Amino acid sequence: MIVRGGSHSTGMLSGRTWRMALLAAAAALTVGALLLSGAVGLRALESPAAPSDHARAPALADDVLALALPAQAGESECVVTHTKTAAPELLGIGEPVSITLHARAQCPEVPIHYVLVLQGSESVAGSVGRQIESAALQTIDALDLPEHPSTRVAVVGVNDDARLLCRLTNNVSSLGSCVRRLDDEGGLALEKGIEEGMRELQRGRGDVNADLLGEYMIVMTDGKNTEDCNRAVAAANDVKQRGVLLVSVCAGPDCESRCVRQLASSPYLYFDSLSDYVSALEPLLDYMLRGTSPIRELAITDLFPDSMQIVPGSAAPEPVELNVAAGAVTWLAEYPPAAGITVAVGAAPLEPGYLATNLSATGVLTDVWGLTKTFTFDVPWVTVEGPATPSVTPSVTTTPTLTPTRPPVTPATATPTMSPTPTEEATPGDGAPLFIPWCEK
């Protein structure tokens, strides 16, 4: 099911309910939805143990959003830039022209808060502790905070107790200093670190419009809780129920994976090792951010005139609707990337002249609030020359010359061709009767 703005009327929901639903949709999208923009290989995000989740993911995302986002009035505040080109601009009848459309939307930035819960205890002292530190610093770097002033990160260190090393901030230098202050002694009370991280996220809600806020917690630990792991799992469940998406990463060769796996919001948001997490970091953050993207859908429809025929199999990426006979093609991208989407299709001109490549090409953006914005692409024109192949030219030019020659040819040739036979037989007798004896004795 594809949900479009204004089709649901559920009443105004609280910002907390909206955020919970949106982040649940983000988790679903992480496990295999989307794009339109091309498949991303996430080795660490793929789990053969739960293939059915992949099939359920797109429907889950749509259903959750449909229930969470109330219909609103007005036009979306997003600004769309778009281009359409056709090449080549000079071609012959039947030769394909490639038509490329690109659309990119810029919307008011959504505030996003992350908290990194990092283990700093005796069990991860040494190389594992340094790997946790490195993974955390790479996470901060990948968030590109200087370019995203509405994104903030907090750092919590945990061993026997939890320490808030950095409050939510956009300052990269401060965050780096906080990560490097992790301890390497004591035991592990992981639930305390998770609870401290949740407290900081709750405090941060008062600084922004909570209705638009996306929240994430990333826990890096070996899972060797001093107490039973159930305490940590209970704390993680509380975080998830409050609308926070939780990623868990197993640290070190002796990690208690059974415990750490249960912390994550989805099996696909659990990583067996720090190296797996780091290798998937960029696409992971991209998929997570799609859950808080202001753009829910971006659709493009191209309509062609009778003088242009869509070339079968030329549309890329694969459209959601294609009718070659009617000259119509539609693409749909859910949660498109920040760079926008590019689509293309081939068409063959059926007549010569200076031709428009299409009747119209329009796009519709739908944001997460159900508001839409419609935009129209410019129409490229191409020059189509007459028939390109020599074999076609004679058949066209000789057609009118056949008409006058046919009437005289038929009567003129019919009479003389039949006359030679009687002429040759009549000549020897000079017209006298010919007597043939039938029987003489």
KOLBADO-176367 format. One record per residue (C-alpha): x, y, z; residue number from 1; residue in one letter. Coordinates in Angstrom, 1 decimal. Layout:
<rs>
       x       y       z   nr  rest
       X       Y       Z  NUM     A
...
</rs>
This chain:
<rs>
       x       y       z   nr  rest
     0.0     0.0     0.0    1     M
     1.3     3.4    -1.0    2     I
     0.0     6.2     1.3    3     V
    -0.5     9.6    -0.1    4     R
    -1.1    12.8     1.8    5     G
    -4.6    13.7     2.9    6     G
    -6.0    10.2     2.6    7     S
    -6.2     9.5     6.3    8     H
    -8.1    11.3     9.0    9     S
    -7.0    10.0    12.4   10     T
    -7.1    13.2    14.4   11     G
    -4.1    15.0    15.8   12     M
    -1.7    12.6    17.5   13     L
     0.9    13.5    20.1   14     S
     4.5    14.2    19.0   15     G
     5.5    11.1    21.0   16     R
     3.1     8.8    19.1   17     T
     4.1    10.4    15.8   18     W
     7.8     9.9    16.5   19     R
     7.4     6.3    17.7   20     M
     5.5     5.4    14.5   21     A
     8.0     7.2    12.3   22     L
    11.0     5.5    13.9   23     L
     9.2     2.1    13.7   24     A
     8.9     2.8    10.0   25     A
    12.6     3.6     9.8   26     A
    13.4     0.3    11.3   27     A
    11.2    -1.5     8.7   28     A
    12.8     0.5     5.9   29     L
    16.2    -0.5     7.2   30     T
    15.5    -4.1     6.6   31     V
    14.8    -4.0     2.9   32     G
    12.4    -1.4     1.6   33     A
    13.3     1.4    -0.9   34     L
    15.0     3.7    -3.9   35     L
    14.2     3.6    -6.2   36     L
    17.6     4.9    -5.9   37     S
    19.4     1.5    -6.2   38     G
    20.2    -1.4    -3.9   39     A
    22.8    -0.9    -1.2   40     V
    24.8    -3.9    -0.2   41     G
    24.6    -4.1     3.6   42     L
    26.3    -7.3     4.5   43     R
    26.1    -6.6     8.2   44     A
    22.4    -5.7     7.9   45     L
    21.4    -8.9     6.2   46     E
    20.3   -11.8     8.3   47     S
    19.3   -15.2     6.7   48     P
    17.6   -16.2    10.0   49     A
    14.6   -13.9     9.3   50     A
    13.9   -13.7     5.6   51     P
    10.2   -13.1     6.1   52     S
    10.9    -9.7     7.7   53     D
    12.2    -8.5     4.4   54     H
     8.9    -9.2     2.7   55     A
     6.9    -7.5     5.5   56     R
     9.1    -4.4     5.7   57     A
     7.6    -2.1     3.0   58     P
     4.0    -2.8     4.1   59     A
     4.9    -2.3     7.7   60     L
     6.5     1.1     7.0   61     A
     3.5     2.3     4.9   62     D
     0.9     1.0     7.5   63     D
     2.7     2.7    10.4   64     V
     3.0     6.0     8.6   65     L
    -0.6     5.9     7.5   66     A
    -1.8     5.6    11.1   67     L
     0.7     8.0    12.5   68     A
     0.5    11.1    10.3   69     L
    -2.8    13.0    10.4   70     P
    -4.0    14.7     7.2   71     A
    -3.2    18.5     7.1   72     Q
    -4.1    21.4     4.9   73     A
    -1.9    23.5     2.7   74     G
     1.1    23.0     0.4   75     E
     4.4    21.5     1.4   76     S
     7.1    23.9     2.3   77     E
     9.7    21.8     0.5   78     C
    11.4    23.4    -2.5   79     V
    11.9    21.2    -5.6   80     V
    14.5    21.8    -8.2   81     T
    14.1    19.8   -11.4   82     H
    15.6    19.3   -14.9   83     T
    14.7    17.4   -18.1   84     K
    16.9    16.8   -21.0   85     T
    16.7    14.9   -24.4   86     A
    19.6    13.6   -26.4   87     A
    20.4    13.6   -29.2   88     P
    18.7    16.7   -30.4   89     E
    18.9    15.8   -34.0   90     L
    17.8    12.3   -35.2   91     L
    15.9    10.4   -37.8   92     G
    12.5     8.7   -37.8   93     I
    12.6     5.6   -35.6   94     G
    15.9     6.5   -33.9   95     E
    15.6     6.6   -30.1   96     P
    16.0     9.7   -28.1   97     V
    17.0     9.3   -24.4   98     S
    15.0    11.5   -22.0   99     I
    16.4    12.1   -18.5  100     T
    14.5    13.7   -15.6  101     L
    16.0    14.7   -12.3  102     H
    14.3    16.1    -9.2  103     A
    15.7    17.1    -5.8  104     R
    13.8    18.5    -2.9  105     A
    15.0    20.6     0.0  106     Q
    12.9    20.8     3.1  107     C
    13.1    22.4     6.5  108     P
    15.7    20.3     8.4  109     E
    14.4    17.9    10.9  110     V
    16.1    17.9    14.3  111     P
    17.9    14.6    15.1  112     I
    19.5    13.5    18.4  113     H
    21.9    10.6    18.9  114     Y
    23.3     9.2    22.1  115     V
    26.3     6.9    22.1  116     L
    26.4     4.5    25.0  117     V
    30.0     3.2    25.2  118     L
    31.4     0.6    27.5  119     Q
    34.6     1.6    29.3  120     G
    35.3    -1.2    31.8  121     S
    38.1    -3.7    32.6  122     E
    36.7    -6.3    30.2  123     S
    37.3    -4.1    27.2  124     V
    40.6    -2.6    28.4  125     A
    43.3    -2.5    25.7  126     G
    42.6    -3.2    22.1  127     S
    38.8    -3.7    22.4  128     V
    38.5    -0.4    24.2  129     G
    40.5     1.4    21.5  130     R
    38.2    -0.2    18.8  131     Q
    35.1     1.1    20.7  132     I
    36.7     4.6    20.8  133     E
    37.6     4.4    17.1  134     S
    34.1     3.3    16.1  135     A
    32.5     6.1    18.1  136     A
    34.7     8.7    16.5  137     L
    34.0     7.4    13.0  138     Q
    30.2     7.6    13.8  139     T
    30.6    11.2    14.8  140     I
    32.6    12.0    11.6  141     D
    30.0    10.2     9.4  142     A
    27.2    12.4    10.8  143     L
    28.8    15.4     9.2  144     D
    27.7    17.7    12.0  145     L
    29.0    21.0    10.6  146     P
    26.7    20.6     7.7  147     E
    23.7    19.6     9.8  148     H
    23.3    22.1    12.7  149     P
    20.1    20.5    13.8  150     S
    21.8    17.2    14.5  151     T
    23.2    16.7    18.0  152     R
    25.1    13.9    19.7  153     V
    25.6    12.9    23.4  154     A
    28.2    10.5    24.8  155     V
    27.6     8.2    27.8  156     V
    30.4     6.0    29.3  157     G
    29.4     3.0    31.3  158     V
    31.1     0.5    33.6  159     N
    29.9    -0.2    37.2  160     D
    28.1     3.1    36.8  161     D
    27.1     5.5    34.0  162     A
    28.6     8.9    33.3  163     R
    27.3    11.5    30.9  164     L
    30.5    12.5    29.3  165     L
    28.9    14.9    26.8  166     C
    25.5    16.5    26.7  167     R
    23.8    16.8    23.3  168     L
    25.9    19.0    21.2  169     T
    26.8    19.7    17.6  170     N
    30.5    20.4    18.5  171     N
    32.7    17.8    16.9  172     V
    35.8    18.7    18.9  173     S
    34.0    18.5    22.2  174     S
    32.5    15.1    21.3  175     L
    36.0    13.8    20.3  176     G
    37.3    14.8    23.7  177     S
    34.4    13.1    25.5  178     C
    34.9     9.8    23.7  179     V
    38.6     9.8    24.6  180     R
    37.7    10.1    28.3  181     R
    36.3     6.5    28.5  182     L
    37.4     4.5    31.5  183     D
    39.0     1.0    31.3  184     D
    38.3    -0.3    34.7  185     E
    35.4    -1.8    36.8  186     G
    32.6    -4.1    35.9  187     G
    29.5    -3.5    33.7  188     L
    26.0    -2.3    34.6  189     A
    24.8    -1.8    31.1  190     L
    21.3    -0.9    32.1  191     E
    22.6     2.2    33.8  192     K
    24.2     3.4    30.7  193     G
    21.1     2.9    28.7  194     I
    18.9     4.6    31.3  195     E
    21.4     7.6    31.4  196     E
    21.3     7.9    27.7  197     G
    17.4     7.9    27.7  198     M
    17.5    10.7    30.3  199     R
    19.6    12.9    28.1  200     E
    17.4    12.3    25.1  201     L
    14.4    13.3    27.2  202     Q
    16.1    16.4    28.3  203     R
    16.9    17.3    24.7  204     G
    13.2    17.1    23.7  205     R
    12.7    20.4    25.6  206     G
    15.1    22.2    23.2  207     D
    13.3    21.5    20.0  208     V
    10.0    20.8    18.4  209     N
     9.4    17.3    19.7  210     A
     6.8    16.6    17.0  211     D
     9.6    16.7    14.4  212     L
    12.4    15.0    16.4  213     L
    14.2    11.8    15.5  214     G
    16.1    10.0    18.3  215     E
    18.6     7.2    18.1  216     Y
    20.7     5.3    20.6  217     M
    23.8     3.3    19.6  218     I
    25.2     0.9    22.2  219     V
    28.7    -0.6    21.9  220     M
    29.4    -3.3    24.5  221     T
    30.8    -6.8    25.1  222     D
    27.5    -7.6    26.9  223     G
    29.3    -9.0    30.0  224     K
    26.9    -7.5    32.5  225     N
    27.8    -7.9    36.1  226     T
    24.2    -8.6    36.8  227     E
    21.8   -10.6    34.7  228     D
    21.4    -9.4    31.1  229     C
    17.7    -9.2    31.6  230     N
    18.2    -5.8    33.3  231     R
    19.9    -4.4    30.3  232     A
    17.2    -5.9    28.0  233     V
    14.4    -4.3    30.1  234     A
    16.1    -0.9    30.0  235     A
    16.5    -1.2    26.2  236     A
    12.8    -2.2    25.8  237     N
    11.8     0.9    27.7  238     D
    13.9     3.0    25.4  239     V
    12.3     1.5    22.3  240     K
     8.8     2.0    23.7  241     Q
     9.6     5.7    24.1  242     R
    10.1     6.0    20.3  243     G
    13.9     5.7    20.2  244     V
    15.6     3.5    17.5  245     L
    18.3     1.4    19.2  246     L
    21.4     0.0    17.4  247     V
    23.5    -2.6    19.3  248     S
    27.1    -3.5    18.5  249     V
    29.0    -6.5    19.9  250     C
    32.5    -5.5    21.0  251     A
    35.4    -7.9    21.2  252     G
    36.0   -11.6    20.4  253     P
    34.4   -12.7    23.7  254     D
    31.2   -10.7    23.3  255     C
    28.0   -12.1    24.8  256     E
    26.1   -11.9    21.5  257     S
    22.9   -13.4    22.9  258     R
    22.6   -10.5    25.3  259     C
    23.6    -7.7    22.9  260     V
    21.4    -8.9    20.1  261     R
    18.3    -8.5    22.3  262     Q
    19.0    -4.8    22.8  263     L
    18.4    -3.8    19.2  264     A
    15.2    -2.5    17.7  265     S
    15.5    -5.0    14.9  266     S
    17.7    -8.1    14.2  267     P
    19.0    -6.1    11.3  268     Y
    20.2    -3.3    13.6  269     L
    22.4    -5.7    15.6  270     Y
    26.1    -6.1    14.6  271     F
    28.2    -9.0    15.5  272     D
    31.4    -7.0    15.6  273     S
    32.7    -3.4    15.6  274     L
    34.3    -4.0    12.2  275     S
    30.9    -5.0    10.7  276     D
    29.3    -1.9    12.2  277     Y
    32.0     0.4    10.8  278     V
    31.9    -1.2     7.3  279     S
    28.1    -0.6     7.2  280     A
    28.2     2.8     8.9  281     L
    27.5     5.1     6.0  282     E
    24.6     3.2     4.5  283     P
    23.3     2.4     8.0  284     L
    23.1     6.1     8.8  285     L
    21.5     6.8     5.4  286     D
    18.8     4.3     6.0  287     Y
    18.2     5.5     9.6  288     M
    17.9     9.1     8.4  289     L
    15.3     8.1     5.9  290     R
    13.0     7.5     8.8  291     G
    13.2    11.1     9.7  292     T
    13.4    12.5     6.2  293     S
    10.8    15.2     5.6  294     P
    10.0    13.6     2.2  295     I
     7.9    10.5     2.2  296     R
     7.4    10.1    -1.6  297     E
     8.5    11.7    -4.8  298     L
     6.6    10.7    -8.0  299     A
     7.3    11.6   -11.6  300     I
     4.9    11.0   -14.5  301     T
     5.8    11.5   -18.2  302     D
     3.2    11.5   -20.9  303     L
     4.1    11.2   -24.6  304     F
     2.3    12.4   -27.8  305     P
     1.3    10.1   -30.7  306     D
     4.4    11.2   -32.6  307     S
     6.6     9.7   -29.9  308     M
     6.6     6.0   -29.0  309     Q
     8.1     4.7   -25.7  310     I
    10.9     2.2   -26.4  311     V
     9.9    -1.0   -24.5  312     P
    12.4    -1.9   -21.7  313     G
    14.1     1.5   -21.8  314     S
    12.6     3.0   -18.6  315     A
    15.1     3.1   -15.7  316     A
    14.8     2.5   -12.8  317     P
    11.9     0.2   -13.2  318     E
     8.7     2.3   -13.1  319     P
     5.6     1.6   -11.0  320     V
     3.4     2.1   -14.0  321     E
     4.1     1.8   -17.7  322     L
     1.7     1.9   -20.6  323     N
     3.5     1.9   -23.9  324     V
     0.3     2.1   -26.0  325     A
    -1.0     5.1   -24.0  326     A
     2.4     6.7   -23.9  327     G
     2.6     7.0   -20.1  328     A
     5.2     6.1   -17.5  329     V
     5.4     6.8   -13.7  330     T
     8.2     6.4   -11.2  331     W
     7.8     6.5    -7.4  332     L
    10.6     6.9    -4.9  333     A
     9.9     6.5    -1.2  334     E
    12.1     8.5     1.2  335     Y
    14.4     9.6    -1.7  336     P
    18.0    10.5    -0.9  337     P
    19.1    14.0    -0.3  338     A
    20.8    14.1    -3.8  339     A
    17.4    13.5    -5.3  340     G
    16.3    11.0    -8.0  341     I
    17.2    10.6   -11.6  342     T
    15.0     8.6   -14.0  343     V
    15.2     8.0   -17.8  344     A
    13.2     6.5   -20.7  345     V
    13.8     6.1   -24.4  346     G
    11.3     7.3   -27.1  347     A
    11.3     6.9   -30.9  348     A
     9.8     9.6   -33.1  349     P
     7.3     8.4   -35.7  350     L
     7.3    11.4   -38.0  351     E
     9.7    14.1   -39.2  352     P
     9.7    17.7   -38.0  353     G
    10.5    19.8   -34.9  354     Y
     8.8    17.7   -32.2  355     L
     8.1    18.0   -28.5  356     A
     9.5    14.9   -26.7  357     T
     6.4    14.7   -24.5  358     N
     3.0    16.1   -23.8  359     L
     3.8    16.9   -20.2  360     S
     6.0    15.7   -17.4  361     A
     4.9    16.4   -13.8  362     T
     6.1    15.5   -10.3  363     G
     4.4    15.3    -7.0  364     V
     6.2    15.5    -3.7  365     L
     4.5    14.2    -0.5  366     T
     6.1    15.1     2.8  367     D
     5.7    13.2     6.1  368     V
     2.9    15.6     7.2  369     W
     0.8    14.5     4.2  370     G
     1.3    17.9     2.4  371     L
     2.0    17.8    -1.3  372     T
     3.7    20.0    -3.9  373     K
     3.2    19.6    -7.6  374     T
     5.9    20.7   -10.1  375     F
     6.1    20.6   -13.9  376     T
     9.2    19.9   -16.0  377     F
    10.1    21.9   -19.1  378     D
     9.5    20.1   -22.4  379     V
    12.6    19.4   -24.5  380     P
    12.2    19.5   -28.3  381     W
    14.2    17.6   -31.0  382     V
    14.6    17.9   -34.7  383     T
    13.6    14.7   -36.6  384     V
    14.8    14.3   -40.1  385     E
    13.0    12.3   -42.9  386     G
    13.5     8.6   -43.4  387     P
    17.0     7.7   -42.6  388     A
    17.5     4.5   -44.6  389     T
    17.9     4.3   -48.5  390     P
    15.5     1.3   -48.8  391     S
    12.6     3.4   -47.5  392     V
    13.2     6.3   -49.8  393     T
    12.5     4.6   -53.2  394     P
     9.3     3.0   -52.0  395     S
     7.9     6.4   -51.1  396     V
     9.0     8.3   -54.2  397     T
     7.9     5.6   -56.7  398     T
     4.4     5.3   -55.4  399     T
     2.9     8.3   -57.4  400     P
     4.6     7.2   -60.7  401     T
     2.9     3.8   -60.7  402     L
    -0.6     5.3   -61.1  403     T
    -0.3     6.8   -64.6  404     P
     1.6     3.9   -66.1  405     T
    -0.8     1.2   -65.2  406     R
    -3.9     2.1   -67.5  407     P
    -1.9     2.3   -70.8  408     P
     0.2    -0.8   -70.1  409     V
    -2.6    -3.2   -69.7  410     T
    -4.6    -2.7   -73.0  411     P
    -1.5    -2.0   -75.0  412     A
     0.2    -5.2   -74.2  413     T
    -2.8    -7.4   -74.2  414     A
    -3.8    -7.1   -77.9  415     T
    -0.4    -7.4   -79.6  416     P
     0.7   -10.4   -77.5  417     T
    -2.2   -12.5   -78.7  418     M
    -2.1   -11.4   -82.5  419     S
     1.1   -13.1   -83.7  420     P
    -0.4   -16.6   -83.6  421     T
    -3.2   -16.1   -86.2  422     P
    -1.0   -13.8   -88.3  423     T
     1.6   -16.5   -88.8  424     E
    -1.0   -19.2   -89.7  425     E
    -2.8   -16.9   -92.3  426     A
     0.2   -15.8   -94.2  427     T
     1.1   -18.9   -96.3  428     P
    -2.4   -19.2   -97.9  429     G
    -2.8   -15.5   -98.7  430     D
    -6.2   -15.6   -97.2  431     G
    -7.4   -18.7   -99.3  432     A
    -9.3   -21.5   -97.5  433     P
    -7.2   -24.4   -96.4  434     L
    -8.4   -27.9   -97.3  435     F
    -7.3   -30.8   -95.2  436     I
    -8.2   -34.2   -96.4  437     P
    -9.4   -36.5   -93.7  438     W
    -9.3   -39.7   -95.6  439     C
    -8.2   -40.6   -99.2  440     E
    -8.0   -44.1  -100.7  441     K
</rs>
